[in-house]
Amino acid sequence: MTKRIKGSCTTVLVGKKASIDGSTIIARNEDGAAPLNPEKFVFIKAADQPRHYQAVLSKFNLDLPNDPLAYTSTPDAVSGHGTWAAAGINSANVAMTATETITSNSRILGVDPLVDQGLGEEDITTITLPYIHSAREGVLRLGSLLEKYGTYEMNAIAFSDKDEVWYFETIGGHHWAAIRIPDDAYVIAPNRLNIDQFDFAADNTLFAHDLPDLIATYHLNPDPDQVNLRHIFGSSTIKDTRYNNARAWYGQKYFNPERVQDPIDQDLPFICRTNHKITIEDLKFVLSSHYQNTPYDAYGTGTDAQRKQFRPIGINRNQELHILQIRNDVPASIAGIHWLAFGPNTFNAVVPFYANVTDTPASYRGTGECDPTKAYWLSNVLALIGDSNFGLYEDQENLFEENTVAACQHLQHETDAQATAQPDLPAYLTAVNEKMAAIAMANSNKLLGQMLALGEPQMKLQFTLHD
């Protein structure tokens, strides 16, 4: 069976001392190989988690533990090619995003080839997230599965709990390495192997048991004086200069405008720090960005060649954006927030859904058929119209996003204050999430009406007696 790959994501990670409120945050655009790949938002109860897992795209299968946790999930809304759970927060307040497709090179693939019938992005969240109680435990579980069963593709995965953020990259068919992101740091990770400096003796790294020996035995390290995993196992190609590097450059430029860097630089840093406390709004801007205020903006005034030179972060192939936040200033029962938006990020808004629930909002549970009463399809309609004349609709979109997030955050503040008094908190939070979804859908439809009012007078199909 031909493997189906969602190969164009962008990941952003934030340590708890780098965020504005002390939360750990892991976020990712899930991008498809084609523009439309319907997604949904669901809640998987422990009783509904399978006890035996069989992949669809390979022969990989395994028996799963009998004590799964419940979790939120953003899987595909079309059946027949696997679950692709993508991201979620489990009932132990551990978050996971999987996966960021990354690059490799012929040296490591010659030593440790990919495994055609191994595990892949289709499987990773479903077989890992329900069984972990910390971010570090997630790294170790996934690492052991990867070493045992192998993988048919290169992927990066992130885990977080209230204290730690970990970033994990697969290496060849059976190897892997992971690093804990410092509490005061952030990361922008496009579709390439991203980890650079790596210390096998440090407390903040984990890796396949034989990885150091593998490097030495097969002479894989091109550097005489450092261990840089991007140099050893990754790529440095012309495609990287056009498809990947500029995304890291723009995100780092946003958080650190004082830096002077080149968008095609192959050695942009992996772990970064900024004096600016990072907000949810910052993450949404970066993950929606198309190189605003540079010559490379797809909607800007640069030359045609400049506007097409680099692959934007916000793109027509965005399927969903999740920002998984584990808060440290509230009780654990309301700490997990699964921020979510569907469709191209230029014309959507993230909604702060609580993770400790019994179900997800009906308008976000999705359908594979085009249905503008569902959030996925309505967001795509807004993006298509908006792309036709970005300058005409931009101000209305900015107001829509600001008003939607503000209204949802106001509801969130009220809910946080009242949560401890609720006799059935999951049911209460489930009802609050429905209100959040109703706000987002109502504002989206209002924006649609505004766009029609602005756009229809611009139609070419018109004629008056005064023409």
TIKETI-772225 format. One record per residue (C-alpha): residue in one letter; z, x, y; residue number from 1. Coordinates in steps of 0.2 Angstrom, whole numbers, plus 5000, padded with zeros to 4 digits. Layout:
# residues N
SITE   residu     zz     xx     yy   num
SITE        A      Z      X      Y   NUM
...
# end
This chain:
# residues 467
SITE   residu     zz     xx     yy   num
SITE        M   5000   5000   5000     1
SITE        T   4996   5006   5017     2
SITE        K   5012   5011   5027     3
SITE        R   5014   5001   5043     4
SITE        I   5021   5011   5057     5
SITE        K   5029   5007   5074     6
SITE        G   5026   5024   5081     7
SITE        S   5028   5023   5100     8
SITE        C   5047   5021   5104     9
SITE        T   5058   5029   5118    10
SITE        T   5076   5032   5115    11
SITE        V   5090   5034   5128    12
SITE        L   5108   5039   5124    13
SITE        V   5123   5040   5135    14
SITE        G   5141   5047   5131    15
SITE        K   5156   5037   5137    16
SITE        K   5160   5049   5151    17
SITE        A   5143   5048   5158    18
SITE        S   5142   5029   5159    19
SITE        I   5149   5019   5173    20
SITE        D   5162   5010   5163    21
SITE        G   5167   5022   5149    22
SITE        S   5156   5013   5136    23
SITE        T   5145   5023   5124    24
SITE        I   5127   5017   5124    25
SITE        I   5112   5019   5113    26
SITE        A   5096   5011   5119    27
SITE        R   5078   5011   5113    28
SITE        N   5061   5002   5116    29
SITE        E   5054   4996   5100    30
SITE        D   5035   4999   5102    31
SITE        G   5022   4993   5090    32
SITE        A   5005   5000   5085    33
SITE        A   4997   4985   5093    34
SITE        P   5003   4974   5107    35
SITE        L   5009   4959   5098    36
SITE        N   5021   4961   5084    37
SITE        P   5033   4946   5085    38
SITE        E   5052   4950   5085    39
SITE        K   5068   4940   5083    40
SITE        F   5086   4942   5086    41
SITE        V   5097   4936   5071    42
SITE        F   5115   4938   5065    43
SITE        I   5117   4944   5046    44
SITE        K   5133   4937   5038    45
SITE        A   5141   4948   5025    46
SITE        A   5137   4935   5012    47
SITE        D   5119   4935   5016    48
SITE        Q   5117   4954   5015    49
SITE        P   5107   4958   4998    50
SITE        R   5116   4967   4984    51
SITE        H   5100   4975   4978    52
SITE        Y   5087   4982   4990    53
SITE        Q   5069   4983   4987    54
SITE        A   5057   4990   5000    55
SITE        V   5040   4981   5003    56
SITE        L   5030   4996   5008    57
SITE        S   5036   5008   4995    58
SITE        K   5044   5008   4977    59
SITE        F   5061   5013   4985    60
SITE        N   5075   5002   4979    61
SITE        L   5094   5004   4977    62
SITE        D   5110   4994   4973    63
SITE        L   5120   4992   4988    64
SITE        P   5139   4991   4990    65
SITE        N   5148   4975   4987    66
SITE        D   5158   4975   5004    67
SITE        P   5145   4974   5018    68
SITE        L   5150   4970   5036    69
SITE        A   5141   4957   5046    70
SITE        Y   5129   4963   5060    71
SITE        T   5117   4958   5073    72
SITE        S   5099   4963   5070    73
SITE        T   5082   4963   5078    74
SITE        P   5069   4962   5064    75
SITE        D   5051   4957   5063    76
SITE        A   5048   4938   5064    77
SITE        V   5033   4939   5052    78
SITE        S   5037   4940   5034    79
SITE        G   5027   4950   5021    80
SITE        H   5029   4968   5026    81
SITE        G   5048   4971   5026    82
SITE        T   5063   4968   5037    83
SITE        W   5062   4982   5050    84
SITE        A   5079   4977   5056    85
SITE        A   5077   4990   5071    86
SITE        A   5095   4989   5078    87
SITE        G   5111   4981   5078    88
SITE        I   5130   4981   5080    89
SITE        N   5141   4978   5065    90
SITE        S   5158   4970   5064    91
SITE        A   5167   4987   5065    92
SITE        N   5159   4989   5082    93
SITE        V   5147   5003   5076    94
SITE        A   5130   5002   5083    95
SITE        M   5113   5009   5076    96
SITE        T   5095   5010   5082    97
SITE        A   5081   5015   5069    98
SITE        T   5069   5022   5072    99
SITE        E   5061   5033   5084   100
SITE        T   5045   5040   5076   101
SITE        I   5045   5059   5078   102
SITE        T   5034   5074   5075   103
SITE        S   5034   5088   5062   104
SITE        N   5023   5103   5058   105
SITE        S   5014   5110   5043   106
SITE        R   5027   5124   5040   107
SITE        I   5041   5112   5035   108
SITE        L   5029   5100   5027   109
SITE        G   5022   5114   5016   110
SITE        V   5040   5118   5010   111
SITE        D   5047   5100   5009   112
SITE        P   5033   5087   5008   113
SITE        L   5035   5069   5013   114
SITE        V   5039   5057   4998   115
SITE        D   5026   5043   4997   116
SITE        Q   5038   5031   4988   117
SITE        G   5053   5036   4998   118
SITE        L   5063   5026   5011   119
SITE        G   5056   5023   5029   120
SITE        E   5059   5014   5045   121
SITE        E   5057   4997   5036   122
SITE        D   5073   5000   5026   123
SITE        I   5085   5011   5036   124
SITE        T   5095   4999   5046   125
SITE        T   5097   4987   5032   126
SITE        I   5104   5000   5020   127
SITE        T   5115   5009   5032   128
SITE        L   5122   4998   5046   129
SITE        P   5132   4986   5035   130
SITE        Y   5142   5000   5026   131
SITE        I   5148   5011   5040   132
SITE        H   5164   5011   5050   133
SITE        S   5160   5025   5063   134
SITE        A   5145   5034   5070   135
SITE        R   5149   5049   5060   136
SITE        E   5150   5039   5044   137
SITE        G   5133   5032   5048   138
SITE        V   5125   5050   5049   139
SITE        L   5133   5055   5033   140
SITE        R   5128   5039   5023   141
SITE        L   5110   5040   5029   142
SITE        G   5109   5059   5026   143
SITE        S   5115   5057   5008   144
SITE        L   5102   5043   5005   145
SITE        L   5088   5054   5013   146
SITE        E   5092   5069   5002   147
SITE        K   5092   5058   4986   148
SITE        Y   5077   5047   4989   149
SITE        G   5067   5056   5002   150
SITE        T   5056   5048   5016   151
SITE        Y   5037   5046   5019   152
SITE        E   5038   5048   5038   153
SITE        M   5047   5057   5051   154
SITE        N   5060   5047   5061   155
SITE        A   5075   5049   5073   156
SITE        I   5090   5037   5072   157
SITE        A   5105   5035   5084   158
SITE        F   5123   5029   5080   159
SITE        S   5137   5025   5091   160
SITE        D   5155   5019   5090   161
SITE        K   5168   5017   5104   162
SITE        D   5170   5036   5105   163
SITE        E   5155   5045   5099   164
SITE        V   5136   5045   5100   165
SITE        W   5126   5054   5087   166
SITE        Y   5107   5058   5086   167
SITE        F   5099   5060   5069   168
SITE        E   5082   5067   5065   169
SITE        T   5073   5068   5048   170
SITE        I   5065   5085   5043   171
SITE        G   5052   5085   5030   172
SITE        G   5054   5074   5015   173
SITE        H   5072   5077   5011   174
SITE        H   5081   5086   5025   175
SITE        W   5089   5081   5041   176
SITE        A   5100   5087   5056   177
SITE        A   5111   5077   5068   178
SITE        I   5121   5081   5084   179
SITE        R   5135   5073   5093   180
SITE        I   5130   5069   5111   181
SITE        P   5143   5076   5123   182
SITE        D   5153   5063   5131   183
SITE        D   5147   5068   5148   184
SITE        A   5129   5069   5144   185
SITE        Y   5113   5058   5142   186
SITE        V   5097   5060   5132   187
SITE        I   5079   5054   5134   188
SITE        A   5070   5056   5118   189
SITE        P   5051   5052   5116   190
SITE        N   5041   5052   5100   191
SITE        R   5043   5070   5096   192
SITE        L   5056   5081   5087   193
SITE        N   5069   5082   5101   194
SITE        I   5084   5092   5096   195
SITE        D   5083   5110   5103   196
SITE        Q   5098   5121   5102   197
SITE        F   5108   5119   5086   198
SITE        D   5124   5128   5080   199
SITE        F   5126   5126   5061   200
SITE        A   5145   5131   5063   201
SITE        A   5149   5119   5077   202
SITE        D   5160   5103   5075   203
SITE        N   5147   5093   5084   204
SITE        T   5133   5095   5071   205
SITE        L   5129   5089   5054   206
SITE        F   5115   5093   5042   207
SITE        A   5107   5093   5025   208
SITE        H   5118   5106   5015   209
SITE        D   5104   5118   5012   210
SITE        L   5095   5117   5029   211
SITE        P   5101   5135   5035   212
SITE        D   5095   5143   5018   213
SITE        L   5079   5133   5019   214
SITE        I   5075   5141   5036   215
SITE        A   5079   5158   5031   216
SITE        T   5071   5158   5014   217
SITE        Y   5054   5151   5020   218
SITE        H   5054   5161   5037   219
SITE        L   5053   5145   5047   220
SITE        N   5061   5151   5063   221
SITE        P   5049   5158   5076   222
SITE        D   5063   5163   5088   223
SITE        P   5072   5180   5085   224
SITE        D   5087   5176   5095   225
SITE        Q   5091   5157   5094   226
SITE        V   5091   5142   5082   227
SITE        N   5080   5129   5091   228
SITE        L   5076   5114   5079   229
SITE        R   5061   5108   5090   230
SITE        H   5053   5126   5088   231
SITE        I   5057   5127   5070   232
SITE        F   5053   5109   5063   233
SITE        G   5044   5101   5078   234
SITE        S   5028   5101   5087   235
SITE        S   5021   5109   5103   236
SITE        T   5004   5101   5104   237
SITE        I   4991   5095   5117   238
SITE        K   4996   5077   5112   239
SITE        D   5014   5080   5116   240
SITE        T   5009   5085   5134   241
SITE        R   5000   5068   5136   242
SITE        Y   5010   5056   5125   243
SITE        N   5028   5063   5124   244
SITE        N   5034   5076   5137   245
SITE        A   5031   5066   5153   246
SITE        R   5042   5052   5147   247
SITE        A   5057   5064   5145   248
SITE        W   5051   5072   5162   249
SITE        Y   5052   5055   5171   250
SITE        G   5068   5049   5164   251
SITE        Q   5076   5066   5168   252
SITE        K   5068   5065   5186   253
SITE        Y   5076   5048   5188   254
SITE        F   5094   5054   5183   255
SITE        N   5092   5072   5191   256
SITE        P   5080   5070   5206   257
SITE        E   5086   5088   5211   258
SITE        R   5077   5096   5196   259
SITE        V   5059   5103   5198   260
SITE        Q   5051   5101   5181   261
SITE        D   5033   5099   5175   262
SITE        P   5028   5083   5165   263
SITE        I   5019   5094   5152   264
SITE        D   5033   5106   5149   265
SITE        Q   5035   5108   5130   266
SITE        D   5053   5114   5132   267
SITE        L   5061   5100   5143   268
SITE        P   5080   5100   5139   269
SITE        F   5087   5088   5126   270
SITE        I   5105   5086   5132   271
SITE        C   5106   5083   5150   272
SITE        R   5120   5079   5163   273
SITE        T   5120   5070   5179   274
SITE        N   5133   5067   5193   275
SITE        H   5127   5049   5194   276
SITE        K   5137   5037   5183   277
SITE        I   5124   5028   5172   278
SITE        T   5122   5009   5172   279
SITE        I   5114   4996   5162   280
SITE        E   5102   4994   5176   281
SITE        D   5097   5012   5176   282
SITE        L   5093   5011   5157   283
SITE        K   5082   4996   5160   284
SITE        F   5073   5004   5174   285
SITE        V   5069   5020   5164   286
SITE        L   5064   5011   5149   287
SITE        S   5053   5000   5159   288
SITE        S   5045   5014   5169   289
SITE        H   5027   5018   5172   290
SITE        Y   5029   5034   5183   291
SITE        Q   5033   5024   5199   292
SITE        N   5031   5034   5215   293
SITE        T   5021   5048   5206   294
SITE        P   5002   5049   5205   295
SITE        Y   5003   5045   5187   296
SITE        D   5009   5027   5190   297
SITE        A   4997   5015   5180   298
SITE        Y   4999   5002   5194   299
SITE        G   4999   5016   5208   300
SITE        T   4987   5023   5220   301
SITE        G   4982   5039   5211   302
SITE        T   4965   5043   5204   303
SITE        D   4959   5034   5189   304
SITE        A   4961   5051   5179   305
SITE        Q   4979   5053   5185   306
SITE        R   4984   5035   5182   307
SITE        K   4978   5037   5164   308
SITE        Q   4985   5055   5161   309
SITE        F   5001   5051   5153   310
SITE        R   5008   5037   5141   311
SITE        P   5020   5026   5151   312
SITE        I   5037   5021   5144   313
SITE        G   5035   5003   5149   314
SITE        I   5019   4998   5140   315
SITE        N   5010   4983   5133   316
SITE        R   5016   4988   5116   317
SITE        N   5034   4986   5120   318
SITE        Q   5040   4973   5107   319
SITE        E   5059   4973   5111   320
SITE        L   5071   4983   5121   321
SITE        H   5089   4984   5115   322
SITE        I   5104   4992   5124   323
SITE        L   5119   4993   5112   324
SITE        Q   5135   4995   5122   325
SITE        I   5152   4998   5114   326
SITE        R   5165   4995   5128   327
SITE        N   5182   5004   5130   328
SITE        D   5189   4993   5144   329
SITE        V   5191   4977   5134   330
SITE        P   5198   4971   5117   331
SITE        A   5189   4977   5102   332
SITE        S   5184   4959   5098   333
SITE        I   5173   4958   5113   334
SITE        A   5168   4976   5114   335
SITE        G   5151   4976   5106   336
SITE        I   5137   4970   5118   337
SITE        H   5119   4969   5111   338
SITE        W   5108   4969   5127   339
SITE        L   5091   4962   5123   340
SITE        A   5074   4959   5130   341
SITE        F   5057   4955   5122   342
SITE        G   5039   4960   5126   343
SITE        P   5033   4972   5139   344
SITE        N   5047   4978   5150   345
SITE        T   5038   4976   5166   346
SITE        F   5041   4957   5166   347
SITE        N   5057   4954   5156   348
SITE        A   5076   4955   5159   349
SITE        V   5090   4961   5147   350
SITE        V   5103   4949   5142   351
SITE        P   5121   4954   5137   352
SITE        F   5123   4945   5120   353
SITE        Y   5140   4947   5112   354
SITE        A   5139   4954   5094   355
SITE        N   5155   4946   5087   356
SITE        V   5147   4929   5084   357
SITE        T   5142   4917   5070   358
SITE        D   5123   4915   5075   359
SITE        T   5111   4920   5088   360
SITE        P   5103   4908   5102   361
SITE        A   5089   4897   5095   362
SITE        S   5076   4903   5108   363
SITE        Y   5079   4921   5103   364
SITE        R   5078   4918   5084   365
SITE        G   5060   4918   5086   366
SITE        T   5044   4913   5077   367
SITE        G   5028   4922   5071   368
SITE        E   5017   4909   5079   369
SITE        C   5014   4908   5098   370
SITE        D   5027   4897   5105   371
SITE        P   5032   4899   5124   372
SITE        T   5048   4890   5120   373
SITE        K   5054   4906   5111   374
SITE        A   5059   4921   5122   375
SITE        Y   5047   4933   5113   376
SITE        W   5032   4923   5117   377
SITE        L   5037   4918   5135   378
SITE        S   5040   4936   5140   379
SITE        N   5023   4941   5133   380
SITE        V   5015   4927   5143   381
SITE        L   5023   4934   5159   382
SITE        A   5018   4952   5156   383
SITE        L   5000   4947   5153   384
SITE        I   4999   4937   5169   385
SITE        G   5009   4950   5179   386
SITE        D   4998   4965   5173   387
SITE        S   4982   4956   5180   388
SITE        N   4989   4959   5198   389
SITE        F   5005   4969   5198   390
SITE        G   5006   4971   5216   391
SITE        L   5005   4952   5219   392
SITE        Y   5019   4948   5207   393
SITE        E   5030   4963   5208   394
SITE        D   5043   4956   5221   395
SITE        Q   5045   4939   5211   396
SITE        E   5048   4949   5195   397
SITE        N   5061   4960   5203   398
SITE        L   5070   4945   5210   399
SITE        F   5069   4937   5193   400
SITE        E   5077   4952   5184   401
SITE        E   5090   4954   5197   402
SITE        N   5095   4936   5197   403
SITE        T   5095   4934   5178   404
SITE        V   5106   4949   5175   405
SITE        A   5118   4945   5189   406
SITE        A   5120   4927   5182   407
SITE        C   5122   4933   5164   408
SITE        Q   5135   4946   5170   409
SITE        H   5145   4933   5180   410
SITE        L   5146   4923   5164   411
SITE        Q   5151   4939   5154   412
SITE        H   5165   4942   5166   413
SITE        E   5172   4924   5165   414
SITE        T   5170   4926   5146   415
SITE        D   5179   4942   5145   416
SITE        A   5194   4935   5155   417
SITE        Q   5195   4919   5144   418
SITE        A   5192   4927   5127   419
SITE        T   5209   4931   5121   420
SITE        A   5214   4913   5123   421
SITE        Q   5201   4906   5111   422
SITE        P   5207   4900   5094   423
SITE        D   5190   4903   5087   424
SITE        L   5183   4918   5096   425
SITE        P   5166   4920   5086   426
SITE        A   5162   4902   5089   427
SITE        Y   5166   4903   5107   428
SITE        L   5155   4919   5110   429
SITE        T   5141   4911   5100   430
SITE        A   5141   4896   5113   431
SITE        V   5142   4909   5127   432
SITE        N   5127   4918   5120   433
SITE        E   5117   4901   5120   434
SITE        K   5122   4899   5139   435
SITE        M   5115   4917   5142   436
SITE        A   5099   4913   5133   437
SITE        A   5097   4897   5143   438
SITE        I   5099   4906   5159   439
SITE        A   5086   4919   5154   440
SITE        M   5073   4905   5148   441
SITE        A   5076   4895   5164   442
SITE        N   5073   4909   5175   443
SITE        S   5058   4915   5165   444
SITE        N   5050   4898   5167   445
SITE        K   5054   4898   5185   446
SITE        L   5045   4915   5187   447
SITE        L   5030   4908   5177   448
SITE        G   5029   4894   5190   449
SITE        Q   5030   4906   5204   450
SITE        M   5016   4917   5196   451
SITE        L   5005   4902   5194   452
SITE        A   5007   4897   5212   453
SITE        L   5003   4915   5218   454
SITE        G   4989   4918   5206   455
SITE        E   4978   4902   5205   456
SITE        P   4972   4904   5223   457
SITE        Q   4966   4921   5218   458
SITE        M   4955   4914   5204   459
SITE        K   4936   4918   5205   460
SITE        L   4932   4901   5199   461
SITE        Q   4933   4892   5215   462
SITE        F   4922   4883   5228   463
SITE        T   4925   4873   5244   464
SITE        L   4914   4865   5256   465
SITE        H   4919   4878   5269   466
SITE        D   4913   4893   5258   467
# end
